[in-house]
Amino acid sequence: MANSSSVSNAIGYHEIGELWDEHDTTDHGDDEAAEFVLKLGGETHYVALERNLHLRLRALDSSEPA
């Protein structure tokens, strides 16, 4: 079946969801080695700052234009 999930043979998210509602990963397949690349980006946090403090911090950050 073309364009189907390799585990459930489902052709849509709804059908895949139905399978995983009744099963878990221990029900399917053997332990197999897998390779993947994980690229972690920096975290972004938003906080309120006084304007003068914000300007001083931006001036210290070489990656931001002043």
C-alpha positions as CSV (number, residue, x, y, z in Angstrom):
1,M,0.0,0.0,0.0
2,A,1.7,3.2,-1.1
3,N,1.8,6.2,1.3
4,S,0.8,4.2,4.3
5,S,2.3,4.0,7.8
6,S,4.9,1.2,8.1
7,V,3.4,-0.1,11.4
8,S,-0.3,0.4,11.1
9,N,-0.6,0.3,7.3
10,A,-3.0,3.3,7.8
11,I,-3.3,6.0,5.2
12,G,-4.4,8.8,7.5
13,Y,-3.7,10.3,10.9
14,H,-7.0,9.2,12.2
15,E,-6.3,5.5,11.4
16,I,-2.8,5.8,12.9
17,G,-4.3,7.3,16.1
18,E,-6.7,4.4,16.4
19,L,-3.8,1.9,16.3
20,W,-1.8,3.8,19.0
21,D,-5.0,4.2,21.2
22,E,-5.0,0.4,21.5
23,H,-1.2,-0.5,21.3
24,D,2.2,0.8,22.3
25,T,5.7,0.5,20.9
26,T,6.3,-2.8,22.9
27,D,3.6,-4.4,20.7
28,H,5.4,-3.8,17.4
29,G,8.9,-4.7,16.1
30,D,12.1,-5.6,17.7
31,D,14.7,-3.3,19.2
32,E,16.5,-1.9,16.2
33,A,19.4,0.5,16.0
34,A,18.6,4.0,14.8
35,E,20.6,7.0,13.7
36,F,19.4,10.6,13.9
37,V,20.8,14.1,14.1
38,L,19.7,16.3,17.0
39,K,20.2,20.0,16.5
40,L,19.4,22.0,19.6
41,G,18.8,25.7,19.2
42,G,19.0,28.3,22.0
43,E,16.0,28.8,24.2
44,T,14.1,32.1,24.0
45,H,12.7,33.6,27.1
46,Y,10.6,36.8,27.2
47,V,10.8,39.1,30.2
48,A,9.8,42.7,30.8
49,L,12.8,45.0,31.2
50,E,13.1,48.7,31.9
51,R,14.0,50.5,28.7
52,N,17.4,51.7,29.9
53,L,18.4,48.2,31.1
54,H,17.3,46.8,27.7
55,L,19.4,49.3,25.8
56,R,22.4,48.6,28.0
57,L,22.1,44.8,27.5
58,R,21.7,45.2,23.7
59,A,24.8,47.3,23.6
60,L,26.7,44.4,25.3
61,D,25.4,41.8,22.9
62,S,27.7,41.8,19.8
63,S,25.1,39.9,17.7
64,E,22.4,42.6,18.0
65,P,22.7,46.0,16.3
66,A,22.6,48.8,18.9
